[in-house]
Amino acid sequence: MDEAVFIILIFNISLDVFVMMMEKGATILKLESRKTLLHSLIFAFIDTGLFMSGHWISLQMFTAEFQRSNHVLLTIIFLIIGLKIVIETLKKHPFEEKLDVNFNYNISIKNAFLSGIDCFLIGLGKFSIGFGFLQQSFIVFLLTFLVAFGAMYIGYYQGAAYQKGLRYYCGLAYLFLAMCMILRLS
């Protein structure tokens, strides 16, 4: 995998965060920059931590030879994530934009862990690309932060009308990446 594919993949991962935060932005009474910043930092730190944890576990569990040839594992991870997102989107009821007075940092922490499962799996797949581990982690942090921060504002000012389409796009992009990996393996 080259650097551009990794950045696109991390952006795709953060679309899940985008949809969550866009929905939250559409349901809050008043958008405050400080709170938006803190919620975005929560998502960025947790997703990065899960990515780093998956990477560390991969180093502990798999031999160096397996880590170099982990395309099969990445293909399986892409298929699982893509199918999970598409199936969840099919089952999801239409989003209703109504005031949510219960939105707080604890909910953001819970949602960050739920949305960060794919970051963990990608870390477990351990990409072998031109970026080093710390650079990969920084990219995960930065993209997740920027996407979460922007999504709150978009949701607040524009609503959350397109979240289902974004979820389908995200799931299908994973399935497309898996098919590309399968073609690469053969």
Buried (B, 14 or more C-beta within 10 A) or exposed (E): BEBEEBBEBBBBBBBBBBBBBBBBBBBBEEEEEEBBBEBBBBBBBBBBBBBBBBBBBBEEEBEEEEBEEBBEBBBBBBBBBBBBBBEEBEEEEEBEEEEBEEBEEEBBBEBBBEBBBBBBBBBBBBBEBEBEBEEBBEBBBBBBBBBBBBBBBBBBEEBBEEBBEBBBBBBBBBBEBBBEBBEEEE
